[in-house]
Amino acid sequence: MDDLALDSLKPGEGGYILSLDRTHPLRRRLLELGFVRGARVSIVRRAPMGDPVELRINGTDLALRASDLGGIWVRL
C-alpha cells in the first residue's frame, strides 16, 4: 500500500486518513474538523507560493498552512 504524508500529495490527488501524529500541534482541532481515520481527503489546489493549501475532506473545503500538513498520514 502507498502510505504518505498529506504534504507530499499534489493537487488532484487524495486518499484516506490513516493517522495524525500525536505531537501534531493542531491535532485536537484537526480531529474536530473531521481528520479521523478513514475520512476521504484530497488536495484541491495550492496557492501560487505554495501556502496555504486548499483541501476537501468529507465534502467540505478548507485551507491549511502547508507546514500543518506534515504529520497527517494518508493511504492512496
PDB file with one MODEL, atoms N, CA, C and O in Angstrom:
MODEL        1
ATOM      1  N   MET A   1       0.838  -1.191   0.000  1.00  0.00           N
ATOM      2  CA  MET A   1       0.000   0.000   0.000  1.00  0.00           C
ATOM      3  C   MET A   1       0.875   1.243   0.000  1.00  0.00           C
ATOM      4  O   MET A   1       2.020   1.221   0.452  1.00  0.00           O
ATOM      5  N   ASP A   2       0.311   2.325  -0.517  1.00  0.00           N
ATOM      6  CA  ASP A   2       1.026   3.590  -0.541  1.00  0.00           C
ATOM      7  C   ASP A   2       0.564   4.463   0.618  1.00  0.00           C
ATOM      8  O   ASP A   2      -0.522   5.041   0.570  1.00  0.00           O
ATOM      9  N   ASP A   3       1.387   4.559   1.657  1.00  0.00           N
ATOM     10  CA  ASP A   3       1.117   5.423   2.799  1.00  0.00           C
ATOM     11  C   ASP A   3       2.045   6.619   2.712  1.00  0.00           C
ATOM     12  O   ASP A   3       3.265   6.459   2.676  1.00  0.00           O
ATOM     13  N   LEU A   4       1.474   7.820   2.678  1.00  0.00           N
ATOM     14  CA  LEU A   4       2.245   9.043   2.507  1.00  0.00           C
ATOM     15  C   LEU A   4       1.775  10.111   3.474  1.00  0.00           C
ATOM     16  O   LEU A   4       0.658  10.056   3.990  1.00  0.00           O
ATOM     17  N   ALA A   5       2.639  11.081   3.712  1.00  0.00           N
ATOM     18  CA  ALA A   5       2.225  12.268   4.458  1.00  0.00           C
ATOM     19  C   ALA A   5       1.380  13.128   3.517  1.00  0.00           C
ATOM     20  O   ALA A   5       1.653  13.191   2.318  1.00  0.00           O
ATOM     21  N   LEU A   6       0.376  13.777   4.047  1.00  0.00           N
ATOM     22  CA  LEU A   6      -0.530  14.587   3.235  1.00  0.00           C
ATOM     23  C   LEU A   6       0.206  15.695   2.487  1.00  0.00           C
ATOM     24  O   LEU A   6      -0.210  16.083   1.396  1.00  0.00           O
ATOM     25  N   ASP A   7       1.289  16.206   3.057  1.00  0.00           N
ATOM     26  CA  ASP A   7       2.017  17.289   2.397  1.00  0.00           C
ATOM     27  C   ASP A   7       2.753  16.848   1.139  1.00  0.00           C
ATOM     28  O   ASP A   7       3.241  17.695   0.392  1.00  0.00           O
ATOM     29  N   SER A   8       2.846  15.544   0.886  1.00  0.00           N
ATOM     30  CA  SER A   8       3.532  15.064  -0.313  1.00  0.00           C
ATOM     31  C   SER A   8       2.593  14.898  -1.513  1.00  0.00           C
ATOM     32  O   SER A   8       3.050  14.607  -2.618  1.00  0.00           O
ATOM     33  N   LEU A   9       1.282  15.082  -1.300  1.00  0.00           N
ATOM     34  CA  LEU A   9       0.332  14.946  -2.403  1.00  0.00           C
ATOM     35  C   LEU A   9       0.271  16.217  -3.250  1.00  0.00           C
ATOM     36  O   LEU A   9       0.519  17.322  -2.769  1.00  0.00           O
ATOM     37  N   LYS A  10      -0.063  16.027  -4.511  1.00  0.00           N
ATOM     38  CA  LYS A  10      -0.200  17.132  -5.450  1.00  0.00           C
ATOM     39  C   LYS A  10      -1.683  17.438  -5.659  1.00  0.00           C
ATOM     40  O   LYS A  10      -2.530  16.599  -5.355  1.00  0.00           O
ATOM     41  N   PRO A  11      -2.011  18.626  -6.174  1.00  0.00           N
ATOM     42  CA  PRO A  11      -3.418  18.940  -6.446  1.00  0.00           C
ATOM     43  C   PRO A  11      -4.065  17.868  -7.324  1.00  0.00           C
ATOM     44  O   PRO A  11      -3.493  17.415  -8.316  1.00  0.00           O
ATOM     45  N   GLY A  12      -5.269  17.481  -6.926  1.00  0.00           N
ATOM     46  CA  GLY A  12      -5.996  16.435  -7.631  1.00  0.00           C
ATOM     47  C   GLY A  12      -5.810  15.060  -7.025  1.00  0.00           C
ATOM     48  O   GLY A  12      -6.581  14.146  -7.320  1.00  0.00           O
ATOM     49  N   GLU A  13      -4.805  14.896  -6.184  1.00  0.00           N
ATOM     50  CA  GLU A  13      -4.561  13.612  -5.539  1.00  0.00           C
ATOM     51  C   GLU A  13      -5.248  13.581  -4.181  1.00  0.00           C
ATOM     52  O   GLU A  13      -5.498  14.621  -3.572  1.00  0.00           O
ATOM     53  N   GLY A  14      -5.542  12.397  -3.724  1.00  0.00           N
ATOM     54  CA  GLY A  14      -6.189  12.264  -2.430  1.00  0.00           C
ATOM     55  C   GLY A  14      -6.022  10.877  -1.872  1.00  0.00           C
ATOM     56  O   GLY A  14      -5.395  10.012  -2.484  1.00  0.00           O
ATOM     57  N   GLY A  15      -6.585  10.678  -0.713  1.00  0.00           N
ATOM     58  CA  GLY A  15      -6.516   9.385  -0.065  1.00  0.00           C
ATOM     59  C   GLY A  15      -7.397   9.369   1.167  1.00  0.00           C
ATOM     60  O   GLY A  15      -8.244  10.239   1.367  1.00  0.00           O
ATOM     61  N   TYR A  16      -7.174   8.362   1.981  1.00  0.00           N
ATOM     62  CA  TYR A  16      -7.953   8.184   3.205  1.00  0.00           C
ATOM     63  C   TYR A  16      -7.034   8.376   4.404  1.00  0.00           C
ATOM     64  O   TYR A  16      -5.914   7.865   4.430  1.00  0.00           O
ATOM     65  N   ILE A  17      -7.513   9.109   5.383  1.00  0.00           N
ATOM     66  CA  ILE A  17      -6.720   9.384   6.578  1.00  0.00           C
ATOM     67  C   ILE A  17      -6.389   8.080   7.295  1.00  0.00           C
ATOM     68  O   ILE A  17      -7.270   7.268   7.577  1.00  0.00           O
ATOM     69  N   LEU A  18      -5.111   7.897   7.584  1.00  0.00           N
ATOM     70  CA  LEU A  18      -4.663   6.768   8.401  1.00  0.00           C
ATOM     71  C   LEU A  18      -4.476   7.195   9.843  1.00  0.00           C
ATOM     72  O   LEU A  18      -4.966   6.549  10.769  1.00  0.00           O
ATOM     73  N   SER A  19      -3.746   8.315  10.021  1.00  0.00           N
ATOM     74  CA  SER A  19      -3.471   8.762  11.387  1.00  0.00           C
ATOM     75  C   SER A  19      -2.950  10.184  11.394  1.00  0.00           C
ATOM     76  O   SER A  19      -2.533  10.725  10.370  1.00  0.00           O
ATOM     77  N   LEU A  20      -2.986  10.769  12.573  1.00  0.00           N
ATOM     78  CA  LEU A  20      -2.357  12.060  12.844  1.00  0.00           C
ATOM     79  C   LEU A  20      -1.304  11.808  13.906  1.00  0.00           C
ATOM     80  O   LEU A  20      -1.541  11.080  14.870  1.00  0.00           O
ATOM     81  N   ASP A  21      -0.134  12.414  13.723  1.00  0.00           N
ATOM     82  CA  ASP A  21       0.902  12.293  14.744  1.00  0.00           C
ATOM     83  C   ASP A  21       0.369  12.805  16.078  1.00  0.00           C
ATOM     84  O   ASP A  21      -0.318  13.825  16.128  1.00  0.00           O
ATOM     85  N   ARG A  22       0.678  12.113  17.126  1.00  0.00           N
ATOM     86  CA  ARG A  22       0.219  12.518  18.464  1.00  0.00           C
ATOM     87  C   ARG A  22       0.785  13.862  18.887  1.00  0.00           C
ATOM     88  O   ARG A  22       0.198  14.547  19.725  1.00  0.00           O
ATOM     89  N   THR A  23       1.922  14.248  18.316  1.00  0.00           N
ATOM     90  CA  THR A  23       2.551  15.509  18.688  1.00  0.00           C
ATOM     91  C   THR A  23       2.177  16.656  17.754  1.00  0.00           C
ATOM     92  O   THR A  23       2.700  17.762  17.893  1.00  0.00           O
ATOM     93  N   HIS A  24       1.279  16.404  16.804  1.00  0.00           N
ATOM     94  CA  HIS A  24       0.886  17.460  15.859  1.00  0.00           C
ATOM     95  C   HIS A  24       0.282  18.627  16.639  1.00  0.00           C
ATOM     96  O   HIS A  24      -0.605  18.420  17.467  1.00  0.00           O
ATOM     97  N   PRO A  25       0.753  19.854  16.383  1.00  0.00           N
ATOM     98  CA  PRO A  25       0.276  20.999  17.177  1.00  0.00           C
ATOM     99  C   PRO A  25      -1.218  21.292  17.020  1.00  0.00           C
ATOM    100  O   PRO A  25      -1.821  21.898  17.905  1.00  0.00           O
ATOM    101  N   LEU A  26      -1.813  20.875  15.920  1.00  0.00           N
ATOM    102  CA  LEU A  26      -3.246  21.119  15.692  1.00  0.00           C
ATOM    103  C   LEU A  26      -4.078  19.844  15.806  1.00  0.00           C
ATOM    104  O   LEU A  26      -5.209  19.807  15.322  1.00  0.00           O
ATOM    105  N   ARG A  27      -3.552  18.822  16.421  1.00  0.00           N
ATOM    106  CA  ARG A  27      -4.221  17.515  16.457  1.00  0.00           C
ATOM    107  C   ARG A  27      -5.688  17.606  16.890  1.00  0.00           C
ATOM    108  O   ARG A  27      -6.575  17.093  16.208  1.00  0.00           O
ATOM    109  N   ARG A  28      -5.927  18.240  17.990  1.00  0.00           N
ATOM    110  CA  ARG A  28      -7.303  18.308  18.506  1.00  0.00           C
ATOM    111  C   ARG A  28      -8.239  19.018  17.531  1.00  0.00           C
ATOM    112  O   ARG A  28      -9.351  18.554  17.277  1.00  0.00           O
ATOM    113  N   ARG A  29      -7.784  20.141  16.992  1.00  0.00           N
ATOM    114  CA  ARG A  29      -8.614  20.909  16.058  1.00  0.00           C
ATOM    115  C   ARG A  29      -8.846  20.129  14.761  1.00  0.00           C
ATOM    116  O   ARG A  29      -9.953  20.147  14.222  1.00  0.00           O
ATOM    117  N   LEU A  30      -7.829  19.455  14.265  1.00  0.00           N
ATOM    118  CA  LEU A  30      -7.984  18.666  13.045  1.00  0.00           C
ATOM    119  C   LEU A  30      -8.980  17.528  13.252  1.00  0.00           C
ATOM    120  O   LEU A  30      -9.785  17.236  12.368  1.00  0.00           O
ATOM    121  N   LEU A  31      -8.928  16.894  14.403  1.00  0.00           N
ATOM    122  CA  LEU A  31      -9.901  15.839  14.698  1.00  0.00           C
ATOM    123  C   LEU A  31     -11.317  16.415  14.716  1.00  0.00           C
ATOM    124  O   LEU A  31     -12.252  15.782  14.226  1.00  0.00           O
ATOM    125  N   GLU A  32     -11.474  17.613  15.281  1.00  0.00           N
ATOM    126  CA  GLU A  32     -12.786  18.263  15.302  1.00  0.00           C
ATOM    127  C   GLU A  32     -13.271  18.597  13.892  1.00  0.00           C
ATOM    128  O   GLU A  32     -14.474  18.597  13.629  1.00  0.00           O
ATOM    129  N   LEU A  33     -12.334  18.880  12.989  1.00  0.00           N
ATOM    130  CA  LEU A  33     -12.678  19.215  11.601  1.00  0.00           C
ATOM    131  C   LEU A  33     -12.951  17.985  10.740  1.00  0.00           C
ATOM    132  O   LEU A  33     -13.329  18.116   9.575  1.00  0.00           O
ATOM    133  N   GLY A  34     -12.762  16.791  11.304  1.00  0.00           N
ATOM    134  CA  GLY A  34     -13.079  15.577  10.559  1.00  0.00           C
ATOM    135  C   GLY A  34     -11.887  14.786  10.068  1.00  0.00           C
ATOM    136  O   GLY A  34     -12.056  13.844   9.294  1.00  0.00           O
ATOM    137  N   PHE A  35     -10.686  15.141  10.495  1.00  0.00           N
ATOM    138  CA  PHE A  35      -9.492  14.398  10.106  1.00  0.00           C
ATOM    139  C   PHE A  35      -9.370  13.146  10.958  1.00  0.00           C
ATOM    140  O   PHE A  35      -8.444  13.008  11.758  1.00  0.00           O
ATOM    141  N   VAL A  36     -10.314  12.241  10.776  1.00  0.00           N
ATOM    142  CA  VAL A  36     -10.346  10.995  11.539  1.00  0.00           C
ATOM    143  C   VAL A  36     -10.028   9.833  10.600  1.00  0.00           C
ATOM    144  O   VAL A  36     -10.177   9.939   9.383  1.00  0.00           O
ATOM    145  N   ARG A  37      -9.595   8.745  11.180  1.00  0.00           N
ATOM    146  CA  ARG A  37      -9.227   7.565  10.389  1.00  0.00           C
ATOM    147  C   ARG A  37     -10.361   7.187   9.437  1.00  0.00           C
ATOM    148  O   ARG A  37     -11.515   7.053   9.844  1.00  0.00           O
ATOM    149  N   GLY A  38     -10.006   7.017   8.156  1.00  0.00           N
ATOM    150  CA  GLY A  38     -10.972   6.604   7.149  1.00  0.00           C
ATOM    151  C   GLY A  38     -11.629   7.737   6.388  1.00  0.00           C
ATOM    152  O   GLY A  38     -12.306   7.486   5.390  1.00  0.00           O
ATOM    153  N   ALA A  39     -11.454   8.969   6.822  1.00  0.00           N
ATOM    154  CA  ALA A  39     -12.057  10.106   6.120  1.00  0.00           C
ATOM    155  C   ALA A  39     -11.337  10.333   4.790  1.00  0.00           C
ATOM    156  O   ALA A  39     -10.113  10.231   4.713  1.00  0.00           O
ATOM    157  N   ARG A  40     -12.096  10.636   3.763  1.00  0.00           N
ATOM    158  CA  ARG A  40     -11.531  10.909   2.437  1.00  0.00           C
ATOM    159  C   ARG A  40     -11.056  12.352   2.397  1.00  0.00           C
ATOM    160  O   ARG A  40     -11.808  13.264   2.744  1.00  0.00           O
ATOM    161  N   VAL A  41      -9.805  12.568   1.974  1.00  0.00           N
ATOM    162  CA  VAL A  41      -9.230  13.908   1.883  1.00  0.00           C
ATOM    163  C   VAL A  41      -8.498  14.031   0.554  1.00  0.00           C
ATOM    164  O   VAL A  41      -7.861  13.082   0.097  1.00  0.00           O
ATOM    165  N   SER A  42      -8.592  15.201  -0.061  1.00  0.00           N
ATOM    166  CA  SER A  42      -7.868  15.440  -1.305  1.00  0.00           C
ATOM    167  C   SER A  42      -7.343  16.868  -1.339  1.00  0.00           C
ATOM    168  O   SER A  42      -7.878  17.764  -0.686  1.00  0.00           O
ATOM    169  N   ILE A  43      -6.292  17.052  -2.108  1.00  0.00           N
ATOM    170  CA  ILE A  43      -5.714  18.376  -2.305  1.00  0.00           C
ATOM    171  C   ILE A  43      -6.449  19.012  -3.478  1.00  0.00           C
ATOM    172  O   ILE A  43      -6.446  18.465  -4.581  1.00  0.00           O
ATOM    173  N   VAL A  44      -7.072  20.153  -3.252  1.00  0.00           N
ATOM    174  CA  VAL A  44      -7.786  20.861  -4.314  1.00  0.00           C
ATOM    175  C   VAL A  44      -6.806  21.724  -5.090  1.00  0.00           C
ATOM    176  O   VAL A  44      -6.716  21.622  -6.314  1.00  0.00           O
ATOM    177  N   ARG A  45      -6.074  22.569  -4.385  1.00  0.00           N
ATOM    178  CA  ARG A  45      -5.067  23.418  -5.029  1.00  0.00           C
ATOM    179  C   ARG A  45      -4.151  24.028  -3.978  1.00  0.00           C
ATOM    180  O   ARG A  45      -4.453  24.058  -2.785  1.00  0.00           O
ATOM    181  N   ARG A  46      -3.023  24.510  -4.474  1.00  0.00           N
ATOM    182  CA  ARG A  46      -2.057  25.213  -3.635  1.00  0.00           C
ATOM    183  C   ARG A  46      -1.980  26.650  -4.110  1.00  0.00           C
ATOM    184  O   ARG A  46      -2.104  26.914  -5.306  1.00  0.00           O
ATOM    185  N   ALA A  47      -1.779  27.576  -3.198  1.00  0.00           N
ATOM    186  CA  ALA A  47      -1.603  28.975  -3.554  1.00  0.00           C
ATOM    187  C   ALA A  47      -0.320  29.104  -4.386  1.00  0.00           C
ATOM    188  O   ALA A  47       0.551  28.236  -4.319  1.00  0.00           O
ATOM    189  N   PRO A  48      -0.204  30.178  -5.165  1.00  0.00           N
ATOM    190  CA  PRO A  48       0.970  30.331  -6.038  1.00  0.00           C
ATOM    191  C   PRO A  48       2.316  30.181  -5.331  1.00  0.00           C
ATOM    192  O   PRO A  48       3.254  29.644  -5.921  1.00  0.00           O
ATOM    193  N   MET A  49       2.433  30.625  -4.122  1.00  0.00           N
ATOM    194  CA  MET A  49       3.696  30.486  -3.392  1.00  0.00           C
ATOM    195  C   MET A  49       3.721  29.203  -2.546  1.00  0.00           C
ATOM    196  O   MET A  49       4.649  28.994  -1.764  1.00  0.00           O
ATOM    197  N   GLY A  50       2.706  28.349  -2.703  1.00  0.00           N
ATOM    198  CA  GLY A  50       2.665  27.070  -2.011  1.00  0.00           C
ATOM    199  C   GLY A  50       1.946  27.066  -0.677  1.00  0.00           C
ATOM    200  O   GLY A  50       1.785  26.014  -0.058  1.00  0.00           O
ATOM    201  N   ASP A  51       1.513  28.232  -0.230  1.00  0.00           N
ATOM    202  CA  ASP A  51       0.886  28.315   1.083  1.00  0.00           C
ATOM    203  C   ASP A  51      -0.229  29.352   1.049  1.00  0.00           C
ATOM    204  O   ASP A  51       0.061  30.473   0.632  1.00  0.00           O
ATOM    205  N   PRO A  52      -1.436  29.101   1.434  1.00  0.00           N
ATOM    206  CA  PRO A  52      -1.951  27.881   2.046  1.00  0.00           C
ATOM    207  C   PRO A  52      -2.330  26.836   0.996  1.00  0.00           C
ATOM    208  O   PRO A  52      -2.179  27.049  -0.207  1.00  0.00           O
ATOM    209  N   VAL A  53      -2.824  25.706   1.490  1.00  0.00           N
ATOM    210  CA  VAL A  53      -3.264  24.602   0.649  1.00  0.00           C
ATOM    211  C   VAL A  53      -4.751  24.401   0.883  1.00  0.00           C
ATOM    212  O   VAL A  53      -5.209  24.317   2.023  1.00  0.00           O
ATOM    213  N   GLU A  54      -5.502  24.323  -0.218  1.00  0.00           N
ATOM    214  CA  GLU A  54      -6.941  24.066  -0.098  1.00  0.00           C
ATOM    215  C   GLU A  54      -7.165  22.562  -0.147  1.00  0.00           C
ATOM    216  O   GLU A  54      -6.686  21.874  -1.048  1.00  0.00           O
ATOM    217  N   LEU A  55      -7.906  22.065   0.843  1.00  0.00           N
ATOM    218  CA  LEU A  55      -8.222  20.640   0.968  1.00  0.00           C
ATOM    219  C   LEU A  55      -9.714  20.430   0.886  1.00  0.00           C
ATOM    220  O   LEU A  55     -10.499  21.334   1.173  1.00  0.00           O
ATOM    221  N   ARG A  56     -10.100  19.238   0.496  1.00  0.00           N
ATOM    222  CA  ARG A  56     -11.506  18.837   0.574  1.00  0.00           C
ATOM    223  C   ARG A  56     -11.549  17.576   1.431  1.00  0.00           C
ATOM    224  O   ARG A  56     -10.922  16.567   1.107  1.00  0.00           O
ATOM    225  N   ILE A  57     -12.291  17.648   2.516  1.00  0.00           N
ATOM    226  CA  ILE A  57     -12.437  16.499   3.403  1.00  0.00           C
ATOM    227  C   ILE A  57     -13.920  16.294   3.676  1.00  0.00           C
ATOM    228  O   ILE A  57     -14.609  17.193   4.160  1.00  0.00           O
ATOM    229  N   ASN A  58     -14.395  15.103   3.359  1.00  0.00           N
ATOM    230  CA  ASN A  58     -15.811  14.757   3.540  1.00  0.00           C
ATOM    231  C   ASN A  58     -16.738  15.805   2.931  1.00  0.00           C
ATOM    232  O   ASN A  58     -17.766  16.139   3.520  1.00  0.00           O
ATOM    233  N   GLY A  59     -16.381  16.325   1.754  1.00  0.00           N
ATOM    234  CA  GLY A  59     -17.233  17.276   1.048  1.00  0.00           C
ATOM    235  C   GLY A  59     -17.099  18.719   1.493  1.00  0.00           C
ATOM    236  O   GLY A  59     -17.810  19.583   0.979  1.00  0.00           O
ATOM    237  N   THR A  60     -16.222  19.005   2.420  1.00  0.00           N
ATOM    238  CA  THR A  60     -16.024  20.364   2.918  1.00  0.00           C
ATOM    239  C   THR A  60     -14.649  20.863   2.496  1.00  0.00           C
ATOM    240  O   THR A  60     -13.650  20.161   2.654  1.00  0.00           O
ATOM    241  N   ASP A  61     -14.602  22.077   1.960  1.00  0.00           N
ATOM    242  CA  ASP A  61     -13.331  22.678   1.572  1.00  0.00           C
ATOM    243  C   ASP A  61     -12.803  23.536   2.712  1.00  0.00           C
ATOM    244  O   ASP A  61     -13.553  24.271   3.355  1.00  0.00           O
ATOM    245  N   LEU A  62     -11.497  23.431   2.953  1.00  0.00           N
ATOM    246  CA  LEU A  62     -10.854  24.279   3.948  1.00  0.00           C
ATOM    247  C   LEU A  62      -9.411  24.499   3.539  1.00  0.00           C
ATOM    248  O   LEU A  62      -8.873  23.773   2.703  1.00  0.00           O
ATOM    249  N   ALA A  63      -8.792  25.502   4.129  1.00  0.00           N
ATOM    250  CA  ALA A  63      -7.401  25.828   3.827  1.00  0.00           C
ATOM    251  C   ALA A  63      -6.552  25.664   5.078  1.00  0.00           C
ATOM    252  O   ALA A  63      -6.942  26.061   6.175  1.00  0.00           O
ATOM    253  N   LEU A  64      -5.388  25.073   4.885  1.00  0.00           N
ATOM    254  CA  LEU A  64      -4.423  24.901   5.968  1.00  0.00           C
ATOM    255  C   LEU A  64      -3.058  25.361   5.482  1.00  0.00           C
ATOM    256  O   LEU A  64      -2.772  25.350   4.285  1.00  0.00           O
ATOM    257  N   ARG A  65      -2.227  25.764   6.425  1.00  0.00           N
ATOM    258  CA  ARG A  65      -0.846  26.074   6.071  1.00  0.00           C
ATOM    259  C   ARG A  65      -0.163  24.792   5.624  1.00  0.00           C
ATOM    260  O   ARG A  65      -0.437  23.714   6.150  1.00  0.00           O
ATOM    261  N   ALA A  66       0.722  24.919   4.657  1.00  0.00           N
ATOM    262  CA  ALA A  66       1.449  23.755   4.148  1.00  0.00           C
ATOM    263  C   ALA A  66       2.221  23.055   5.261  1.00  0.00           C
ATOM    264  O   ALA A  66       2.325  21.829   5.273  1.00  0.00           O
ATOM    265  N   SER A  67       2.756  23.823   6.183  1.00  0.00           N
ATOM    266  CA  SER A  67       3.526  23.228   7.284  1.00  0.00           C
ATOM    267  C   SER A  67       2.660  22.378   8.213  1.00  0.00           C
ATOM    268  O   SER A  67       3.186  21.526   8.929  1.00  0.00           O
ATOM    269  N   ASP A  68       1.350  22.593   8.214  1.00  0.00           N
ATOM    270  CA  ASP A  68       0.458  21.827   9.074  1.00  0.00           C
ATOM    271  C   ASP A  68       0.045  20.480   8.457  1.00  0.00           C
ATOM    272  O   ASP A  68      -0.591  19.663   9.122  1.00  0.00           O
ATOM    273  N   LEU A  69       0.406  20.251   7.192  1.00  0.00           N
ATOM    274  CA  LEU A  69       0.027  19.001   6.537  1.00  0.00           C
ATOM    275  C   LEU A  69       0.946  17.843   6.898  1.00  0.00           C
ATOM    276  O   LEU A  69       0.561  16.679   6.788  1.00  0.00           O
ATOM    277  N   GLY A  70       2.168  18.168   7.334  1.00  0.00           N
ATOM    278  CA  GLY A  70       3.072  17.117   7.785  1.00  0.00           C
ATOM    279  C   GLY A  70       2.505  16.487   9.048  1.00  0.00           C
ATOM    280  O   GLY A  70       1.927  17.175   9.890  1.00  0.00           O
ATOM    281  N   GLY A  71       2.670  15.209   9.173  1.00  0.00           N
ATOM    282  CA  GLY A  71       2.148  14.520  10.354  1.00  0.00           C
ATOM    283  C   GLY A  71       0.734  14.018  10.174  1.00  0.00           C
ATOM    284  O   GLY A  71       0.176  13.401  11.082  1.00  0.00           O
ATOM    285  N   ILE A  72       0.140  14.271   9.013  1.00  0.00           N
ATOM    286  CA  ILE A  72      -1.162  13.703   8.660  1.00  0.00           C
ATOM    287  C   ILE A  72      -0.868  12.633   7.617  1.00  0.00           C
ATOM    288  O   ILE A  72      -0.437  12.944   6.506  1.00  0.00           O
ATOM    289  N   TRP A  73      -1.099  11.382   7.971  1.00  0.00           N
ATOM    290  CA  TRP A  73      -0.751  10.268   7.104  1.00  0.00           C
ATOM    291  C   TRP A  73      -1.987   9.742   6.381  1.00  0.00           C
ATOM    292  O   TRP A  73      -3.043   9.549   6.984  1.00  0.00           O
ATOM    293  N   VAL A  74      -1.835   9.513   5.076  1.00  0.00           N
ATOM    294  CA  VAL A  74      -2.940   9.052   4.241  1.00  0.00           C
ATOM    295  C   VAL A  74      -2.532   7.797   3.467  1.00  0.00           C
ATOM    296  O   VAL A  74      -1.350   7.551   3.228  1.00  0.00           O
ATOM    297  N   ARG A  75      -3.523   7.026   3.090  1.00  0.00           N
ATOM    298  CA  ARG A  75      -3.332   5.865   2.205  1.00  0.00           C
ATOM    299  C   ARG A  75      -4.036   6.193   0.898  1.00  0.00           C
ATOM    300  O   ARG A  75      -5.211   6.562   0.884  1.00  0.00           O
ATOM    301  N   LEU A  76      -3.299   6.052  -0.205  1.00  0.00           N
ATOM    302  CA  LEU A  76      -3.858   6.360  -1.524  1.00  0.00           C
ATOM    303  C   LEU A  76      -4.908   5.357  -1.933  1.00  0.00           C
ATOM    304  O   LEU A  76      -5.480   5.470  -3.018  1.00  0.00           O
TER     305      LEU A  76
ENDMDL
END
